[in-house]
Amino acid sequence: MNPKSNGHVYVVDDNLDIRIYLTDLLRQMDYSVESFDSAQSFLTQSFDVSPAVLVLDVRMPLMSGTELQQTMKDLGRQTPIIFISGESHSEEIIQAMKGQPIEFLLKPFQIQSLIDAIDKGLALDGQNRKNFIQKNEIRRKWQTLSARERDVFVLMLDGHANKGISERLDILPDTAKKHRANVLQKMQTPQLADLLALCKGLDPKAFE
């Protein structure tokens, strides 16, 4: 992906004219673009980059847009999706919306509506990527903790001080204090407040 671009856009549509039109238009607006004539081509030829968004036709031969949506979910590929469709039954729309796409646009759609959806998807993908990197870094640090330190870590997140930790784990207060200091050091958080901020919204059980 061009580092100077506004973001990366995958266009998947079996209609050649639409692919050419959207690719040329988006490149003129400084997005980097890859286009594919089928869901299978996208799966086998595209690279998973971030931030990116997928502009996806609903009705295509062999594998539909909603089937690609489910396949991506199964593969753990979380690129935000914008569906475009010339004609779709209500069942198709309902199925597509279950996967929580950024937008569902009916052809012919306003270009500004597409651009707004693309920018929203790129912002979401960028934030998801940052969250993923941060979570992996926290997990890496957590894995350096001993089994006892992990117990203390959980109690620290629950707001317990040395006394509470010693009582719950049946250890001496000085031992609890030592474990707390080790947790802060290994997690690279000088103060408890820093640890709480780092792990805000995370479930410690997810690290196990």
Secondary structure as the mmCIF struct_conf table of DSSP 4:
data_model
#
loop_
_struct_conf.conf_type_id
_struct_conf.id
_struct_conf.beg_label_comp_id
_struct_conf.beg_label_asym_id
_struct_conf.beg_label_seq_id
_struct_conf.end_label_comp_id
_struct_conf.end_label_asym_id
_struct_conf.end_label_seq_id
TURN_TY1_P TURN_TY1_P1 PRO A 3 LYS A 4
BEND BEND1 SER A 5 ASN A 6
STRN STRN1 HIS A 8 VAL A 12
BEND BEND2 ASP A 14 ASP A 14
HELX_RH_AL_P HELX_RH_AL_P1 LEU A 16 GLN A 28
TURN_TY1_P TURN_TY1_P2 MET A 29 ASP A 30
STRN STRN2 SER A 32 PHE A 36
BEND BEND3 ASP A 37 SER A 38
HELX_RH_AL_P HELX_RH_AL_P2 ALA A 39 GLN A 45
BEND BEND4 SER A 50 PRO A 51
STRN STRN3 ALA A 52 ASP A 57
BEND BEND5 VAL A 58 VAL A 58
BEND BEND6 PRO A 61 MET A 63
HELX_RH_AL_P HELX_RH_AL_P3 GLY A 65 LEU A 75
TURN_TY1_P TURN_TY1_P3 GLY A 76 GLY A 76
STRN STRN4 ILE A 81 SER A 85
BEND BEND7 GLY A 86 GLU A 87
HELX_RH_AL_P HELX_RH_AL_P4 SER A 90 LYS A 98
TURN_TY1_P TURN_TY1_P4 GLY A 99 GLY A 99
BEND BEND8 ILE A 102 ILE A 102
STRN STRN5 GLU A 103 LEU A 106
BEND BEND9 LYS A 107 PRO A 108
HELX_RH_AL_P HELX_RH_AL_P5 ILE A 111 TRP A 142
TURN_TY1_P TURN_TY1_P5 GLN A 143 THR A 144
BEND BEND10 LEU A 145 LEU A 145
HELX_RH_AL_P HELX_RH_AL_P6 ALA A 147 LEU A 157
TURN_TY1_P TURN_TY1_P6 ASP A 158 GLY A 159
HELX_RH_AL_P HELX_RH_AL_P7 ASN A 162 LEU A 169
TURN_TY1_P TURN_TY1_P7 ASP A 170 ASP A 170
HELX_RH_AL_P HELX_RH_AL_P8 PRO A 173 LYS A 186
TURN_TY1_P TURN_TY1_P8 MET A 187 GLN A 188
BEND BEND11 PRO A 190 GLN A 191
HELX_RH_AL_P HELX_RH_AL_P9 LEU A 192 LEU A 198
TURN_TY1_P TURN_TY1_P9 CYS A 199 GLY A 201
HELX_RH_3T_P HELX_RH_3T_P1 PRO A 204 PHE A 207
#
